[in-house]
């Protein structure tokens, strides 16, 4: 059931937000040719910002069904793009 307590919002927001922000910044790392130290700095700052925004979004809504589905679909898209980059790069 999608009737939410704060614990369900916390766990879903933490894990789904973390995986989505990591996958998104991995895509950015593949696309933008930056030095590794510059990219890591941007990824840490940007990833934490995206992650905290997603957690806040989960807390602000009445039902977490819609944001969870949007985040899950976004994560699947970014994960497929990551897989495509890995295949193209030959890692």
C-alpha positions as CSV (number, residue, x, y, z in Angstrom):
1,X,0.0,0.0,0.0
2,X,1.3,3.5,-0.8
3,X,-0.1,5.1,2.3
4,X,3.1,6.6,3.6
5,X,4.7,7.1,6.9
6,X,7.9,9.2,7.3
7,X,10.0,6.0,7.3
8,X,8.8,4.9,3.9
9,X,9.4,8.4,2.5
10,X,12.8,8.4,4.0
11,X,13.9,5.0,2.7
12,X,12.5,5.4,-0.7
13,X,13.8,9.0,-1.0
14,X,17.3,8.0,0.2
15,X,17.8,5.0,-2.0
16,X,16.0,6.1,-5.1
17,X,17.4,9.6,-4.9
18,X,20.9,8.3,-4.3
19,X,20.8,5.9,-7.3
20,X,19.3,8.5,-9.6
21,X,21.8,11.2,-8.7
22,X,24.7,8.9,-9.0
23,X,23.5,7.6,-12.4
24,X,22.8,11.1,-13.6
25,X,26.3,12.3,-12.7
26,X,27.9,9.3,-14.2
27,X,26.2,10.2,-17.5
28,X,27.6,13.8,-17.2
29,X,31.0,12.3,-16.5
30,X,30.9,10.4,-19.8
31,X,29.5,13.3,-21.8
32,X,31.7,16.2,-20.6
33,X,35.4,15.8,-21.1
34,X,36.8,17.2,-17.8
35,X,39.8,16.3,-15.7
36,X,39.0,13.7,-13.1
37,X,39.5,15.9,-10.1
38,X,37.3,18.7,-11.6
39,X,34.6,16.2,-12.4
40,X,34.7,14.5,-9.0
41,X,34.3,17.9,-7.4
42,X,31.3,18.8,-9.6
43,X,29.8,15.3,-9.1
44,X,30.0,15.5,-5.3
45,X,28.5,19.0,-5.1
46,X,25.9,18.4,-7.8
47,X,25.1,14.8,-6.7
48,X,24.5,15.9,-3.1
49,X,22.3,18.8,-4.3
50,X,20.2,16.6,-6.6
51,X,19.9,13.9,-3.9
52,X,18.8,16.4,-1.2
53,X,16.3,17.9,-3.7
54,X,14.8,14.5,-4.4
55,X,14.5,13.7,-0.7
56,X,12.8,17.0,-0.2
57,X,10.4,16.2,-3.0
58,X,9.4,12.9,-1.4
59,X,8.7,14.6,1.9
60,X,6.6,17.4,0.2
61,X,4.1,15.2,-1.5
62,X,1.0,13.5,-0.1
63,X,1.5,10.3,-1.9
64,X,5.0,9.1,-2.9
65,X,3.6,6.9,-5.7
66,X,4.0,9.5,-8.5
67,X,7.5,10.7,-7.5
68,X,8.7,7.2,-7.0
69,X,7.5,6.2,-10.4
70,X,9.1,9.2,-12.0
71,X,12.4,8.7,-10.2
72,X,12.4,5.0,-11.1
73,X,11.7,5.7,-14.8
74,X,14.4,8.4,-14.8
75,X,16.8,6.0,-13.1
76,X,16.1,3.3,-15.7
77,X,16.7,5.7,-18.6
78,X,20.0,7.0,-17.1
79,X,21.1,3.4,-16.3
80,X,20.5,2.4,-19.9
81,X,22.5,5.4,-21.1
82,X,25.3,4.4,-18.7
83,X,25.3,0.9,-20.1
84,X,25.4,2.3,-23.6
85,X,28.4,4.4,-22.7
86,X,30.2,1.4,-21.1
87,X,29.6,-0.7,-24.1
88,X,30.8,2.0,-26.5
89,X,33.9,2.7,-24.4
90,X,34.7,-1.0,-24.1
91,X,35.0,-1.1,-20.3
